[in-house]
Amino acid sequence: MGVLSARRGLEWLLCFYFLSHIPITLFIDLQVVLPRELYPAELRNLLQWYAKEFKDPLLQDPPMWFKPFVFCELVFQLPFFPFATYAFFKGGCKWIRIPAIIYSVHTMTTLIPILSMLLFEDFSKASGFKGQGPKTFHERLTLVSVYVPYFLIPLMLLLFMLRSPHYKYEEKRKKK
């Protein structure tokens, strides 16, 4: 009973993660790559508030290298979110295994340069960021705490998909 409830708890966490990621992507993240006119003033103000409050240089003045990551979020990840939400809501859907592995590896790969930049960039000297960004270690940790779940949850997802017998297809062998 304990293993079943732990597996089901993780599936519910993943369901909530993907469900919550849909509005975050649509209303916040995609403002980086889509025309400004698509968003009402309230959503533009929300993004502006977040970027200033958390001192997020990636959303205050997105660097060119960051925009392809967001474009991939639009083209590849956003269409995946409803399917993943359904699969983990229902639980035990073996067909989600390979797409979930691809999603998790892709997402973790994009988060490595983002987290590295947030932790180690000297924003006072980096001309591309115009002095915008976290200045103290506490501000860096606060900003990193916003991004790190998007690394840790895909890592959990990857390990779950690779290790869980409930998501593996069994090979059928032909009898001779």
Residue, then its C-alpha position, 0 to 999 in steps of 0.5 A: m500500500g505504501v509504494l502505491s500511495a507514494r507512486r500515486g502521490l508523485e503522479w499527483l505532484l507531476c499532474f499539478y506541475f504540468l497543469s500549473h505550467i500551462p498558464i505560467t508558460l502562456f501568460i508569463d514566459l511567452q511574453v519573451v518571444l510573442p508580440r507585446e500586443l497579444y497581452p493585456a496590460e495586466l499581464r505585461n504589468l505582472l511580468q514587469w512586477y515579477a522581473k523587478e521584484f525578483k531581479d530577474p534579468l532574463l525577463q527584464d531584458p531577455p538576452m538573445w541566447f535565452k529566447p530560443f529556450v522560450f521558443c522551444e517551450l512554446v513549440f515543444q513543451l506547451p503542447f506536451f503539458p496537457f497530455a502529461t497532465y492527463a497521463f499523471f492525473k489518470g496514472g499508470c499511462k505507459w505511453i507517457r514514458i518516452p515523451a516524459i523522458i525527452y521533456s525532462v532531459h530537455t528541460m534540465t539541459t536548458l536550466i543548467p546554463i540559466l542556473s549557472m548564469l543566475l548564480f555566477e554572472d557578475f551583473s554589475k559588469a555584464s554589459g548585456f544585462k545593463g546592470q540588472g540582476p541580483k546584487t546580493f547572495h540572498e537575491r541570487l538565492t531568491l531568484v534561483s529558488v524560482y527556477v530550481p523547481y523546473f530542474l528538480i521536478p524534471l529530474m524526479l520525473l526522469l528518475f521515475m520514468l527510468r526506474s518505475p516498473h509501472y511505466k515500462y513496457e514489457e518485451k514480448r518474446k516470440k516462441k520458436 
